[in-house]
Each structure stands twice: as structure tokens, then as C-alpha cells.
Amino acid sequence: MAGHSHAKNIMHRKGKSDAARSKVFSKLAREITVAAKMGMPDPAFNARLRLAVTNARAQSMPKDNIDRAIKKAQGSDGENYDEIRYEGYGPGGVAVIVEALTDNRNRTASNVRSYFSKNGGALGETGSVGFMFDRVGEITYPVTAGSEDKVMEAAIEAGADDVESDEDGHYIYTSFEAMAEVSSALDKVLGEAESVKAIWRPQNQTPIDAEKGATLMKLIATLEEDDDVQNVYSNFDMSDEEAAKLAG
């Protein structure tokens, strides 16, 4: 099992409890507010906001919540969030990238550092592991969008670079610059995507056993629990045998 962004979701899927759903909505709302502040408050004229709203809808976020998050960006008393990227190593030398939106840099840095140190890892300098990843676009579709062949054909036609399909869905990869254009082309053939976002995709995988994997999963889950953390990426690779040990 590789540490692509979707494999991460398979290994520790977001819970369906109200508390977990509320946390997901909170993070989506923060991204919408930041996107609206950085450009026009109208998704039609703001590409980042358009993507944020699309992703919120894919998670069944109510329209009122979306509208409220956009309006919050227009208020003079709204919080100002900084975008920060943290990089470090987890158990077994696995590379980890953490993206955060925070209104208190010191708090977030302190929290992230402690999560790494308490779970067999170490926070590094910016750039310490980033060179092991590519910044690309990831367009996600459910299994119901079509067969692997249909999705592959549509992706090639749209100008995508790569496609991965499994029992959880289809993951189409593009260059960061072509993400919006490819997404728009796929829209016409496959319908609206579940999510369209820029991600950090590992160039190579770092093998990890079940013991180290358990600690790594705990680290990633702890990071994702933090309100300031938006995304976590890793380059772990676990064999089916080791994954079975972890599950058992």
C-alpha cells in the first residue's frame, strides 16, 4: 500500500460522527475563507475559490456554510490565516509534508513539532523533504464515474499525465498548471469531480513495516486532528503482508 494521498484516505478514513464531520466542514470553510480573501468573493472569477467550493460540495457541506465562509472573508474583523508548509521525517525515515492554515504561527509550529517528536519523527527545515515530491493536480472521481478504460480514455483526451484506479475511485494526475483546464475537459465527459486539488505526490516510495507503520498512522492521524492542519502527505510504501499485520 503506497503513501499516495488516496492511500492515506484508505488507511484512516474520516469518521462519520457529527464531531468528525464538523471538523471536516471547519477545514473546508477555512480554505473557502482564505481563497475568497485572496481574490474575488465570486467563484466564477476566482479559480482557487471555485475549487474550494467544489470540494466542499463533494463533502456535502451545506450551502449556508459555504456562503457564510465566503462572507466571513469580506468582514473586516475576520481572522487572517497564514499558509505554512512543514516538512519532516516520520518513523522509518518516511518523508512527511504538512500543509496548514493558521492564525497563530507559533502555536501551530509548536504543536506540529510535538506531534512529530512524540511519534518517532522529527520536524525538519522547509525544503528538507519537499524535493522528494512533485506539486501536481489531483482530480478524484468515484468508481461510478465509469470503467478504468473509460476514465483512462477521458483523462488522456483531456491532457492528464497519469491515472490510478482502485476499488475506492479514480485518481487523475496533471501538472499543477494544467489542473483547471484538464478538470474542465473531464467535467464534460465524466461529470463533476469529487475533488480537484493541488497535492504533493511522492516521486519514490519508502518501504515501511507494520510496527513503524502503526506509529506513522498515529502521527498522520494526530496531525489531521489538529484544526490548523489542512493536508498531510507521505511517501510510505507498505507491502500487503505488512498492511495485513497492521490491520490484524
N, C-alpha and C positions, 0 to 999 in steps of 0.2 A: 504493500500500500504506500503510494508515494505522497509526499507532502505538498502536492498542489493545493490551491485554495479550496477546490471542491472536496478533495480527500479529507481535508481538515473538517469540513462540514459533516462528512460521513462519520468520522470518529467521535465527534462530540457535537451532535446536533443541538440546536437551540431548543430548550424545553417549551412545552405548550402551556405552561401555567400562566396565570394572569401576570405574575411578577416578572417572569421571563419575557413575556410579550411586551409589557410596559417598558422594560429595559431596551428591547429592540426598537420600539417606537421612539424612545428618547434619543437614541443614537441617530436614527433616521432624521428626526426633527432637527437635531443639531447640525447635521450635514446640509439640510434644506436651508436653515437659517444662515449658515456660513456662505452657501452658494448664492443666496439672494442678496446678501450684503456685498458680495464681490462683484455683482453685476446688476442688470435689470431685475426687478422682482417679478418679471413675467417669464415663465418657462419658454415661451415662443422665441424670446430674444436672449436667452441665457442658457447656453449648452450645458453647463455644469448643473444648473438648477433643474433643467429638463431631465437629466439623468437621475438626479436625486429624487425627483417626484416619481419618475418611472419605477425606481427601485422601492420607494415607499408603497406605491400602489401594489407592487408584486407581493409585498408582505401584508396586504390587506389593511394598510393603515387608513383610518377614516379620513374623508376629505376635509372635515373640520380641523383635524390635527395638522394636516398639510397646510391648509390656509392660515392657521394660527402661527405655524412656524415661519411662513413667508412674511406675515405681518410683523412678527417679532423682529425681523431684520430691519424693518423700517422705523421702529421705535428708537428714540434717542437714548432710552435708558436700558436698552438690551445689552446683554453681555457681549464682550468681544472675545472671540476664540482664536487662538493661535494654532496653526497646523505644525505639528512636530513629528519627526520620524526618529525612532530609537532603533539601534541595531546592537545585536549581541549574539552570544553563543549559549545554547541550551545544553542539556545533558548529552553526552556522547559527541560533543563538538558540532552539533546541529546548528545551522545558521538561522537566526530569527530576526524578522523585521516587524516593528510595531508602529502603526500609524495612530496618532492621537489628535483630538481637537480639544484644547483646554483653555480655561480662563485663569489658570494658575500653573505656570510652568514649573515652579519649584515643587509644588505638591505632586504633580504628575511624574516628574523625573524621580523624585524620592520613592514614590510608590512602585514605579516600573523597576527601578534598581533593586528594591527589596524583593519583588516577585522573582527576579532572576536569581538573586543570591540564595533565596530560601528553597529554590527548586533546582539546584545543581547547575546553575548557569552563571553567566557574567555579562553585564552590560558593557558594550564597547563604545568607541567613538563613532560619530556619524561617518559612514563610508567603510567601516570595518568589515561588513559583510555584504553591503549593497552591490559590490562588483560581481557577486555570485548570482545575481538576479537580473532579469530584464524587465523594464517597465513596459507592459503591454496592455492591450484592451482585452477584457474577457466578457463575452456575451453568452448568457446562460438561457437555455430553453428546456422545458420539461420533456420527458420521454414522449408525451402525447403529441409533440410538435411534428413527429414523423420518424421514419426508419433512419438508421445510421446512414444509409446510402442517400436518402432524400436530403438529410441535413448536410451531409458532406458535399453533395452536388450544389446545394444552395450556397454554402459557405465559399466554395471555390468560385462560383459565379459572382459572388459579392466582393471577392478580393481578399478573403481571410487567409491567414498564414497556416493555421493548424486547427484540427478538430479532435476532441476526445469525447467518446460516448460511453456511458456505463448505465447500470440499472437505475441510477438516480437522475440522469438527464444528459443533455448535450452541452459541451463547453467549447465555444468557438473563440479562437485567439487571433488577434490582429495586432498590427503595430499600433502604438499609442496614438499616432497622428491620424490613422485611418479608422479609428474606432467608431466615430459618429457616422461616417459615410457607409461603412460596412453594415452597421446596425440598421441604418435606414433602408439599405437594399434588402436585408434579411426580413425586415418588417413586412415588405410587400409579398414575400413568399411564405414565410413561416408564421407571420403574425407578430404580436408584441412579445418581446423577450421578457423573461422573468427578472433578469438584471443585466445592466450594462455598466461596467466599471473598469477603471484602471487598476491593475494589480501588479504585484511583484511576483514574477514567475521564475522559479529556480532554473538555472542553466544545467546543473547537475544535482544528483541526489546523494545524501549522506546516509549510509546504512546504519540502522539502529536496532538493538534487540528489545525484547518485551520489557525487561527491567528498566532500561533507560527510557523506553517509550512511555511507560506509565508515568514517570516523573515529568517527561516532556509534555504529555497530555495535561497533567496537572498545572504546569507552568502556563500553557496556552489558555486553558480554561480560566485560570486566575486572572490572566491579563484581560481576557474578553469580558470578565465580570466587572472590570473597572469602568466606571461611567465615562471616563475621558478617552478610553481606547476605542477606536473605530474598527481597525482591522489588524489581524495578525497573520504573518506569512512565515513559512518554514520550508526547509529543503530536506526533511527527513524521508527516509525510504525504509519501510518495514516489510519484510517478507510475509507471505501468507501464514507461514508456520509461526513466526514471532507474533503476528497480529492475533492468531488464534490463542496463543498463550496469554496475551494481554486481555482478550475478551473472556477467557476462561478463568 
